[in-house]
Amino acid sequence: MDLTWTEQLSVGNAILDADHKELFKIGRDIDCITKARDHSALTQAFKLLKGCMDRHFLNEELLAHAIGIPFAMHKMAHQNMQAELDLTRHQIGNDSVVAIYVMEHYAQFLLNWLIEHITGEDTLMKPALQTHPYDFKIDGVHFIAGC
């Protein structure tokens, strides 16, 4: 699986780009873990993925609202992905054979979703984000750094 970050994927904000880079790293880790058939590491990586996505979605929403970007449709995409994560978590359960099978397929889904979400939805925010400095932060808003 090729989950390689490129500058073309930048959305014009340091916080969101750092989150995306971390999501790519976790995706690569999940791919390696599924190939190694390590159920314990897979469970941990999945928890890390869920936590990172939750924090990223919150960061994205806070930033969008703060600079006046319409976010209802984008939020729906996030909710759909969270539902997909919850379904996958349920399917994994304690059965290591099922877990590896599910995650092998999920790793490809994750790659596709990350690329499509960043290039299709997140880049719609880019013009508004680029009207601010790359390291733009909002006074009084505490973004959650690092996944």
N, C-alpha and C positions, 0 to 999 in steps of 0.2 A: 504494500500500500504506500502511496506517495502522498504524505501530508507535509509538504514543504511550504513554508511561509515565503512569500515573495513581496516585494514592495508594492506590487500591483494590487495586493489585497489590503493595503492600508486604507483605513476609513478617514484618516486625517486627524486622529486624536490618540495621544499616547496611552491613555488609560484603556481605551477599547482595543487598540492594536496589541498592547501587552496581554490583555485577556485572550485575544484571538491566538496569539503565539503560544500561550500556555495551553489552550485547548488543542492546538495542533500537536504539542508535545505529548499531552495525555493520549491523544488518538494514536500517535506512533507507539507509545508504551503499550496501549491495549492491543495493538496489532502484534507486537513482539510477545506479549504475555499469552495471547491465544495460540500463537505458534509453539510456544514452550509448554502449553497445556498446564499452566500453573493456576489452579483454581483459587488458592489463597491470595495470590498477587492480583488475580483478576477481580476478586471481590473488593480489594483495597483500591484498585485503579478505578473501578466503577464508582465507588464512594467519592473519590477525588474528582472524577468527571462531573458527577451530580453537583457537588459543592461548587466547583468552578463555574459550571453553567449557571447555577442559581445566582452566584455573585455577579457574573458577567451580565446576566439579564437585568439585574437590579441596577448595576452601573449604567448600562445603556439607557434604561428607562429614565433614571435620574437626569442624565445628561440631556436626553431628548426633551424632556419637560422643561428643563432649565433654560434651554435656548429656543424653545418654541417649535420643536419639530413634531408634527402630528404622529401619534404613536399607536393608535388603536389596532391597526392591522398588524403592525410589527409585534405588538404584545400578543396578539392571537397566535402568531407563528411561534413565539416563545412558549406559550401555553401548550401548543401542540407538541413541541419538542419535549417539554417537561412530562407530558402524558406518555410519550414514547419511552422516555427514560424510566418512568415508573413501571410501565408494562415490562420492559426489559429486566428491570430489577426483580419483578415478580417472577418472571420466567426463569431467572437464574436460580433462585432458591438455594437449596443445599446440594443439589445434584451436580457434581462436577462435570459429568459428561454432557448434560443438557446445557450447563453454563458455558462450556467451551463452544459448543455448537452455536448457541444463541449469539455469543460475542463474536465469533468468526463472521457471522452475517451482520452483526451490529457494527463491527469495525468498518465495513464498507459503507454501510448506511451513514455512519458518523462522518466519514470522509466526504461523501456526497452532500450531506446536510451542511457541514461547515462551509464548504466551497459555495454552494448555492445560496446559503443564508448571507454570507459575507458579500458575495458579488451581486446578489439579487436584492436583498433588503437593506443590509447595513450600508452599502454604498449609496443608497438613496439619501442617507443622512450626510454624506460627504460634502456636498456643496455648502450646507449650513455649518458643518464642523470646520470647514476651511476658512470661514470668516473669522475664526478665532485662532489664537496661537496653538501650535501642535500640543503643547503641554498645558492647555487650558484647563483650569479647575474653577469650580463655582464657589464663591464665598459662602460659607456656612453649610456646604454640602460635603459630606465625608464619603468619598468613594472607597470601596473595599479594594485595597491593592493586593495584587497577587492572588492567584488561585491556589 
